Amino acid sequence: MAKTWATLPGPEPGGSGVDLHVDLRGPGIRKGLTDALREAVRGGRLAPGTRLPSSRTFAADLGISRNTVADAYADLVAEGWLTARQGSGTRVAERAVSRPAATPPPRRTPGPARHDLIPGTPDLASFPRAAWLKAARKAVSSAPNEAFGYGDPRGRVELRTALAHYLARARGVYADPDRIVVCSGAAHGLMLLARVLQQGPGRTRSVAVDSYGLDVHRELLTTAGLRTPPLPYDERATRTDQLTRLGPDAVLLTPAHQFPLGVALSPERRAETVDWARRSDGLILEDDYDGEFRYDRQPVGALQGLDPDRVVYLGTASKSLAPALRLGWLVLPAALAADVARAKGPSDWACGAIDQLTLAEFLTSGAYDRHVRAARLRYRRRRDQLVAALAARVPEVRVSGIAAGLHAVLELTYGTEQLAIRAAAWHGLTVLGLDRFRHPEAPAVGRAALVVGYATPPDHAWAGALDALCDALAGVVGSGAEPRGGPQD
């Protein structure tokens, strides 16, 4: 009885490859082998270009005649499923074999995405590898032995001290190292806060959020048992005057650059928010997710500097450096610092000490400032190129929210948002619409837009991504018709 397993050739001469299962069914071994190989190619188990075993090796693995394997190969070469060349062996054909004419053509579907324009991620190719390795070598070589233990749940004191100096200088934050807790990103920090607020003596029951914002943050709060009433929004950003009417215990804001609409909270509303917190014994959660990236305006200082005892400041290295570092920080009111540290656990299991020491060195050496300055220039150039290309090729699209940050809002004709998303997919782009960020309890405001992250594509791919975006929008804006090059029956 024939066996059902064979080994494909490995990368080294005589080396072991990967196993291939062939089911030799049917009245004859040759027909069974031919059918099994054809189905393996048709179903994708054998990818184009895969080299098959020699007829001698395949026959020995299967326990059948070498001539049977050679005849099966010859049949499949004749049909176009395989190719055979002297010195190259027998391989799966690079092109799919045409189906019989009687088979109807498949419905067209979007191709794979070539460019990621989803907001929230920096250009990962620009991570400062050499500078980071230099900082890591210095940090590890000078670290005390105890730094390699389980560690303080608040995080390494070297990083908390470096952050206190940097945040005071660059963001106007009052940051005592004892009131900083290092976490693995802003989402982790918000999760810790939600746990403390919901279970603490004051028992927070609701945290007001923007009517347009990150659904991930809303879900973290609701998972902790907190209500998230939405605050309305106008051309001057979040309507903080509605806090008294809604009556939450706390509010989550992105005041330096509202996500996703991109407007900074006005000085009057910043003061209004702090006054509300003082009057109502409320708490402000300030997500400063990309406060370092501003282009056409002076830096907007952190809200926390107005009242450090009423504001929790959330920061992260995910936008300025890379999400893979999993490093963020909370600057807390004195009354919350110990509770949040306890919620994190008895030791710092969430944040690697070596990366913390490296970031501390990166901050104190000035390498972080240099990296942020270079990134700011690069992202500003991209933003300017985006605005110029849209103005020249799709002037109907209005661009907003671009004075700071890593994304832009592309305003569209109402009713065309989903059409634009489909058109982008047909041009190999991954994009998100504005409605994706609307709070489920917030009313629709009769607007349509794409929220486009312009930081993510590497430099070599940016021009192609920009061309594809303009082409996609040109087929949609003002037409209300199916996008050019879109799906057809």
C-alpha positions as CSV (number, residue, x, y, z in Angstrom):
1,M,0.0,0.0,0.0
2,A,1.4,3.4,-0.9
3,K,2.3,5.9,1.8
4,T,0.7,9.3,2.0
5,W,3.6,11.5,3.1
6,A,6.5,13.0,1.2
7,T,9.2,15.5,2.1
8,L,9.7,18.6,0.0
9,P,13.3,19.6,-0.7
10,G,15.0,21.7,2.0
11,P,17.1,24.8,1.5
12,E,20.4,23.0,1.9
13,P,21.7,20.2,-0.3
14,G,20.5,16.9,1.2
15,G,18.8,18.9,3.9
16,S,15.4,18.0,5.3
17,G,12.5,20.0,4.0
18,V,8.8,20.2,5.0
19,D,6.3,17.4,4.9
20,L,3.7,17.2,2.2
21,H,0.6,15.1,2.6
22,V,-0.9,13.6,-0.6
23,D,-4.0,11.4,-0.4
24,L,-3.7,8.7,-3.1
25,R,-7.3,7.8,-3.7
26,G,-8.9,6.3,-6.8
27,P,-8.6,3.2,-8.9
28,G,-5.0,3.9,-10.0
29,I,-1.9,5.2,-8.2
30,R,-0.8,7.4,-11.1
31,K,-4.3,9.1,-11.3
32,G,-4.5,9.4,-7.5
33,L,-1.1,11.1,-7.4
34,T,-1.9,13.4,-10.3
35,D,-5.2,14.4,-8.7
36,A,-3.7,14.9,-5.3
37,L,-0.9,17.2,-6.6
38,R,-3.4,19.2,-8.8
39,E,-5.6,19.8,-5.8
40,A,-2.6,20.8,-3.6
41,V,-1.7,23.5,-6.1
42,R,-5.3,24.6,-6.7
43,G,-6.0,24.9,-3.0
44,G,-2.8,26.8,-2.2
45,R,-1.1,24.1,-0.2
46,L,1.7,24.2,-2.8
47,A,2.5,27.8,-3.4
48,P,3.7,29.1,-6.8
49,G,7.5,28.5,-7.2
50,T,7.6,25.6,-4.7
51,R,10.2,23.0,-5.8
52,L,8.9,19.4,-5.7
53,P,11.0,16.4,-4.8
54,S,12.8,14.6,-7.6
55,S,10.9,11.6,-9.0
56,R,13.3,9.2,-7.4
57,T,13.0,10.8,-3.9
58,F,9.2,11.3,-4.2
59,A,8.8,7.7,-5.3
60,A,10.9,6.4,-2.4
61,D,9.0,8.5,0.1
62,L,5.6,7.2,-1.2
63,G,6.7,3.7,-1.8
64,I,5.7,3.7,-5.4
65,S,7.3,3.3,-8.8
66,R,9.6,6.2,-10.0
67,N,7.9,6.0,-13.4
68,T,4.5,6.6,-11.8
69,V,5.8,9.8,-10.3
70,A,7.5,10.9,-13.5
71,D,4.3,10.3,-15.5
72,A,2.2,12.3,-13.0
73,Y,4.7,15.2,-13.2
74,A,4.6,15.1,-17.0
75,D,0.8,15.2,-17.0
76,L,0.7,18.2,-14.7
77,V,3.4,20.0,-16.7
78,A,1.4,19.5,-19.8
79,E,-1.7,20.9,-18.0
80,G,0.2,23.9,-16.9
81,W,0.1,23.2,-13.1
82,L,3.9,22.5,-12.9
83,T,7.0,23.6,-14.8
84,A,10.1,21.5,-15.4
85,R,13.5,22.9,-16.4
86,Q,16.9,21.3,-16.6
87,G,18.9,22.1,-13.5
88,S,15.9,23.7,-11.7
89,G,13.8,20.7,-11.0
90,T,10.1,20.5,-11.1
91,R,8.2,23.5,-9.6
92,V,4.7,24.7,-9.1
93,A,3.9,27.1,-12.0
94,E,4.1,30.8,-11.1
95,R,0.8,31.7,-12.8
96,A,-2.6,30.2,-12.0
97,V,-4.0,28.0,-14.7
98,S,-7.0,29.4,-16.5
99,R,-10.3,27.9,-15.5
100,P,-12.5,26.4,-18.2
101,A,-14.6,28.8,-20.2
102,A,-17.8,27.4,-18.7
103,T,-16.8,28.6,-15.2
104,P,-18.1,32.2,-14.6
105,P,-15.4,34.8,-13.7
106,P,-15.3,35.5,-10.0
107,R,-16.5,38.8,-8.6
108,R,-13.7,41.3,-8.2
109,T,-12.6,42.0,-4.7
110,P,-10.2,44.6,-3.3
111,G,-6.5,43.7,-3.5
112,P,-4.3,43.5,-0.5
113,A,-3.5,46.8,1.3
114,R,-0.2,48.3,0.2
115,H,-0.3,51.4,2.4
116,D,-1.4,51.8,6.0
117,L,-2.9,55.3,6.6
118,I,-4.6,54.4,9.9
119,P,-3.8,57.1,12.5
120,G,-2.0,56.4,15.7
121,T,1.3,54.9,14.6
122,P,4.6,56.7,13.8
123,D,7.0,55.9,10.9
124,L,8.5,52.7,12.4
125,A,11.3,52.8,9.9
126,S,12.6,55.9,11.5
127,F,13.1,54.4,15.0
128,P,16.6,55.6,16.1
129,R,18.2,52.2,16.3
130,A,21.8,53.3,16.6
131,A,21.1,56.0,19.2
132,W,18.8,53.6,21.1
133,L,21.5,50.9,21.1
134,K,24.1,53.4,22.3
135,A,21.8,54.4,25.2
136,A,21.1,50.8,26.0
137,R,24.8,49.9,26.2
138,K,25.5,52.8,28.6
139,A,22.4,52.2,30.7
140,V,23.1,48.5,31.1
141,S,26.8,48.9,31.9
142,S,26.1,51.5,34.6
143,A,23.0,49.9,36.1
144,P,23.2,48.7,39.7
145,N,22.8,45.0,40.3
146,E,19.3,45.4,41.9
147,A,18.0,46.9,38.6
148,F,17.8,43.4,37.3
149,G,15.4,42.2,40.0
150,Y,11.6,42.4,40.0
151,G,11.6,46.1,40.8
152,D,9.4,48.9,42.2
153,P,5.8,48.7,40.7
154,R,6.1,52.5,40.1
155,G,8.9,51.9,37.7
156,R,12.7,52.5,37.8
157,V,13.6,55.6,39.7
158,E,16.1,56.6,37.0
159,L,13.2,56.8,34.4
160,R,10.8,58.5,36.8
161,T,13.4,61.2,37.6
162,A,14.3,61.7,33.9
163,L,10.6,62.0,33.1
164,A,10.0,64.5,35.8
165,H,12.7,66.8,34.4
166,Y,11.7,66.3,30.8
167,L,7.9,66.8,31.3
168,A,8.4,69.9,33.4
169,R,10.7,71.4,30.7
170,A,8.9,70.3,27.5
171,R,5.2,70.0,28.5
172,G,4.8,72.3,31.6
173,V,3.9,69.3,33.8
174,Y,4.5,69.4,37.6
175,A,6.0,65.9,38.0
176,D,7.5,64.7,41.2
177,P,9.2,61.3,40.6
178,D,7.2,59.9,43.6
179,R,4.0,60.8,41.8
180,I,4.9,59.0,38.5
181,V,3.9,55.4,37.7
182,V,5.5,53.8,34.6
183,C,3.1,51.6,32.6
184,S,3.1,49.8,29.4
185,G,1.4,52.4,27.3
186,A,-1.5,54.8,27.7
187,A,-4.1,52.1,27.5
188,H,-2.5,50.2,30.4
189,G,-2.3,53.4,32.4
190,L,-6.0,54.1,31.7
191,M,-6.9,50.5,32.7
192,L,-5.1,51.0,36.1
193,L,-6.8,54.3,36.6
194,A,-10.3,52.9,35.9
195,R,-9.7,50.1,38.3
196,V,-8.7,52.4,41.1
197,L,-11.4,55.0,40.4
198,Q,-14.2,52.4,40.2
199,Q,-13.1,50.5,43.3
200,G,-11.7,53.3,45.5
201,P,-13.3,55.0,48.5
202,G,-14.9,57.8,46.3
203,R,-16.3,55.2,43.9
204,T,-16.2,56.9,40.5
205,R,-19.3,55.9,38.5
206,S,-18.9,57.9,35.3
207,V,-16.1,59.4,33.2
208,A,-17.3,61.9,30.5
209,V,-15.5,61.5,27.1
210,D,-15.4,63.3,23.8
211,S,-18.3,62.6,21.4
212,Y,-15.5,61.7,18.9
213,G,-12.6,59.7,20.4
214,L,-10.8,56.4,20.7
215,D,-13.2,53.5,21.1
216,V,-10.4,51.6,22.8
217,H,-10.4,54.0,25.7
218,R,-14.1,54.0,26.0
219,E,-14.2,50.2,26.1
220,L,-11.5,50.2,28.8
221,L,-13.6,52.4,31.0
222,T,-16.9,50.6,30.4
223,T,-15.2,47.2,31.0
224,A,-14.3,48.6,34.4
225,G,-18.0,49.3,35.1
226,L,-17.9,53.1,34.4
227,R,-20.4,55.0,32.3
228,T,-19.0,57.2,29.6
229,P,-21.4,60.0,28.7
230,P,-20.3,61.9,25.6
231,L,-19.5,65.6,25.6
232,P,-20.7,67.6,22.6
233,Y,-18.2,69.2,20.2
234,D,-18.0,72.5,18.2
235,E,-15.4,74.4,16.2
236,R,-13.6,75.3,19.5
237,A,-13.2,71.6,20.4
238,T,-14.9,69.9,23.3
239,R,-17.9,71.6,25.0
240,T,-16.6,71.5,28.5
241,D,-19.4,73.8,29.6
242,Q,-21.6,70.7,29.5
243,L,-19.7,69.0,32.3
244,T,-22.0,70.5,34.9
245,R,-25.1,69.3,33.1
246,L,-23.8,65.8,32.6
247,G,-22.5,65.5,36.2
248,P,-19.7,63.0,35.7
249,D,-17.1,62.2,38.4
250,A,-14.3,62.5,35.9
251,V,-13.5,63.5,32.3
252,L,-11.1,62.1,29.8
253,L,-9.7,64.7,27.3
254,T,-7.0,65.2,24.7
255,P,-6.6,68.9,25.1
256,A,-3.4,69.6,23.2
257,H,-4.7,68.0,20.0
258,Q,-8.2,66.5,20.2
259,F,-8.4,63.0,18.7
260,P,-9.5,62.7,16.0
261,L,-10.8,66.1,15.1
262,G,-7.5,67.8,15.8
263,V,-8.4,71.1,17.5
264,A,-6.6,72.3,20.7
265,L,-8.8,73.0,23.7
266,S,-9.1,76.8,24.0
267,P,-7.6,78.6,27.0
268,E,-11.1,79.5,28.2
269,R,-12.3,75.9,28.1
270,R,-9.1,74.7,29.8
271,A,-9.7,77.0,32.7
272,E,-13.4,76.1,32.6
273,T,-12.6,72.4,32.9
274,V,-10.2,73.0,35.9
275,D,-12.9,75.2,37.6
276,W,-15.4,72.4,37.2
277,A,-13.0,69.8,38.8
278,R,-12.5,72.1,41.8
279,R,-16.1,72.9,42.3
280,S,-17.4,69.3,41.9
281,D,-14.4,67.4,43.4
282,G,-13.9,65.9,40.0
283,L,-10.9,64.5,38.2
284,I,-9.4,65.3,34.8
285,L,-7.7,62.6,32.8
286,E,-5.4,64.3,30.3
287,D,-4.2,62.1,27.4
288,D,-1.2,63.9,25.9
289,Y,-0.8,61.3,23.1
290,D,1.1,63.5,20.6
291,G,1.7,66.8,22.3
292,E,5.3,67.0,21.1
293,F,4.3,67.2,17.4
294,R,3.2,70.7,16.6
295,Y,3.9,72.6,13.4
296,D,2.1,76.0,12.9
297,R,1.7,77.1,16.5
298,Q,3.5,77.6,19.8
299,P,3.5,74.5,22.0
300,V,0.3,74.1,24.1
301,G,1.3,73.3,27.6
302,A,-0.2,70.4,29.5
303,L,-3.5,71.0,31.3
304,Q,-2.0,69.3,34.3
305,G,0.2,72.4,35.1
306,L,-3.0,74.3,36.0
307,D,-3.9,72.0,38.9
308,P,-1.7,69.0,39.5
309,D,-4.0,67.8,42.3
310,R,-7.0,67.6,39.9
311,V,-5.4,66.3,36.7
312,V,-3.9,62.9,35.9
313,Y,-1.4,63.2,33.0
314,L,-1.1,60.2,30.7
315,G,2.0,60.1,28.4
316,T,3.5,57.5,26.1
317,A,6.6,56.8,24.0
318,S,4.4,54.9,21.4
319,K,4.0,57.9,19.1
320,S,7.3,59.6,19.6
321,L,9.4,56.4,19.4
322,A,7.6,53.2,18.8
323,P,4.7,51.2,20.2
324,A,6.9,48.1,20.6
325,L,8.6,49.7,23.6
326,R,5.4,49.4,25.6
327,L,6.4,52.4,27.8
328,G,4.0,55.0,29.1
329,W,3.6,57.0,32.3
330,L,1.0,58.4,34.6
331,V,1.7,61.6,36.6
332,L,-0.8,61.4,39.4
333,P,-2.2,63.6,42.2
334,A,-0.7,62.7,45.5
335,A,-3.9,61.1,46.7
336,L,-3.9,58.6,43.8
337,A,-0.2,57.7,43.4
338,A,0.0,54.9,46.0
339,D,-3.4,53.4,45.0
340,V,-2.4,53.2,41.3
341,A,1.0,51.7,42.2
342,R,-0.8,49.0,44.3
343,A,-3.2,48.3,41.4
344,K,-0.2,47.6,39.1
345,G,0.9,44.8,41.4
346,P,3.6,44.0,44.1
347,S,6.4,44.3,41.5
348,D,7.0,45.8,38.0
349,W,5.9,42.8,36.0
350,A,4.6,44.9,33.1
351,C,7.5,47.1,32.0
352,G,11.0,45.8,31.3
353,A,13.7,47.4,33.5
354,I,16.3,47.5,30.7
355,D,14.0,49.4,28.4
356,Q,13.2,51.8,31.2
357,L,16.8,52.4,32.0
358,T,17.5,52.9,28.2
359,L,14.7,55.5,27.9
360,A,16.0,57.3,31.0
361,E,19.5,57.5,29.4
362,F,17.9,58.5,26.1
363,L,16.1,61.4,27.8
364,T,19.0,62.6,30.0
365,S,21.5,62.5,27.1
366,G,19.4,64.7,24.9
367,A,19.0,62.0,22.3
368,Y,15.2,62.0,22.8
369,D,15.0,65.8,22.1
370,R,17.1,65.4,18.9
371,H,14.9,62.5,17.7
372,V,11.7,64.4,18.4
373,R,13.0,67.5,16.5
374,A,14.0,65.4,13.5
375,A,10.7,63.6,13.5
376,R,8.8,66.9,13.8
377,L,10.5,68.2,10.6
378,R,9.8,64.9,8.7
379,Y,6.2,64.8,9.7
380,R,5.7,68.4,8.9
381,R,7.0,67.9,5.4
382,R,4.6,65.0,4.9
383,R,1.7,67.0,6.2
384,D,2.6,69.8,3.8
385,Q,2.9,67.4,0.9
386,L,-0.5,65.9,1.8
387,V,-2.2,69.3,1.8
388,A,-0.5,70.4,-1.4
389,A,-1.4,67.2,-3.3
390,L,-5.0,67.3,-2.2
391,A,-5.3,71.0,-3.1
392,A,-3.9,70.4,-6.6
393,R,-5.7,67.1,-7.4
394,V,-8.8,67.0,-5.3
395,P,-9.5,70.6,-4.3
396,E,-13.1,69.7,-3.1
397,V,-11.6,68.0,-0.1
398,R,-11.0,70.3,2.9
399,V,-8.2,69.4,5.3
400,S,-8.5,70.2,9.0
401,G,-6.9,69.3,12.3
402,I,-3.3,69.7,11.0
403,A,-1.6,72.2,13.2
404,A,-0.2,69.4,15.3
405,G,-0.2,65.6,15.5
406,L,0.3,62.8,13.1
407,H,-3.0,62.7,11.2
408,A,-5.4,64.9,9.2
409,V,-9.1,65.0,8.8
410,L,-10.2,65.1,5.2
411,E,-13.7,66.6,5.0
412,L,-16.0,65.0,2.4
413,T,-19.4,65.5,1.0
414,Y,-22.0,64.2,3.4
415,G,-23.0,60.6,2.6
416,T,-19.8,59.7,0.8
417,E,-17.7,58.5,3.7
418,Q,-18.2,54.7,3.2
419,L,-17.8,55.2,-0.6
420,A,-14.4,56.8,0.1
421,I,-13.3,54.0,2.3
422,R,-14.2,51.5,-0.4
423,A,-12.4,53.5,-3.0
424,A,-9.3,53.7,-0.8
425,A,-9.4,49.9,-0.4
426,W,-9.5,49.4,-4.2
427,H,-6.4,51.6,-4.4
428,G,-4.6,49.5,-1.8
429,L,-5.1,51.8,1.1
430,T,-6.2,51.1,4.7
431,V,-8.1,54.2,6.0
432,L,-10.7,54.9,8.7
433,G,-13.8,57.1,8.5
434,L,-14.7,59.8,11.0
435,D,-17.8,57.9,12.0
436,R,-15.6,55.1,13.2
437,F,-14.7,57.3,16.2
438,R,-18.2,58.6,17.1
439,H,-19.5,57.7,20.6
440,P,-22.5,55.3,20.2
441,E,-24.6,57.6,22.3
442,A,-23.6,60.8,20.5
443,P,-25.9,62.1,17.7
444,A,-24.7,62.0,14.1
445,V,-23.8,65.6,13.1
446,G,-24.2,65.4,9.4
447,R,-20.6,65.3,8.4
448,A,-18.4,62.9,6.5
449,A,-14.6,62.6,6.6
450,L,-11.6,60.3,6.5
451,V,-9.1,60.4,9.4
452,V,-5.8,59.8,7.7
453,G,-2.5,59.0,9.4
454,Y,0.4,60.4,7.4
455,A,3.2,59.2,9.7
456,T,3.0,55.4,9.2
457,P,4.3,54.8,5.6
458,P,8.1,54.6,5.4
459,D,9.7,57.3,3.4
460,H,10.1,55.2,0.2
461,A,6.4,54.4,0.2
462,W,5.0,57.8,1.0
463,A,4.8,59.2,-2.5
464,G,2.9,56.0,-3.7
465,A,0.5,56.2,-0.8
466,L,-0.2,59.9,-1.5
467,D,-0.9,59.2,-5.2
468,A,-3.2,56.3,-4.3
469,L,-5.1,58.5,-1.8
470,C,-5.6,61.3,-4.4
471,D,-6.7,58.8,-7.0
472,A,-9.2,57.2,-4.7
473,L,-10.7,60.5,-3.6
474,A,-10.8,61.9,-7.2
475,G,-13.2,59.1,-8.1
476,V,-15.6,59.8,-5.2
477,V,-15.7,63.5,-4.3
478,G,-18.6,65.3,-5.7
479,S,-19.8,62.3,-7.7
480,G,-21.7,60.1,-5.3
481,A,-21.0,57.3,-7.8
482,E,-19.1,54.1,-7.5
483,P,-15.3,54.8,-7.3
484,R,-13.4,54.5,-10.5
485,G,-11.8,51.1,-10.7
486,G,-14.3,49.8,-8.1
487,P,-16.1,46.5,-7.9
488,Q,-18.0,45.3,-11.0
489,D,-20.1,42.3,-11.7
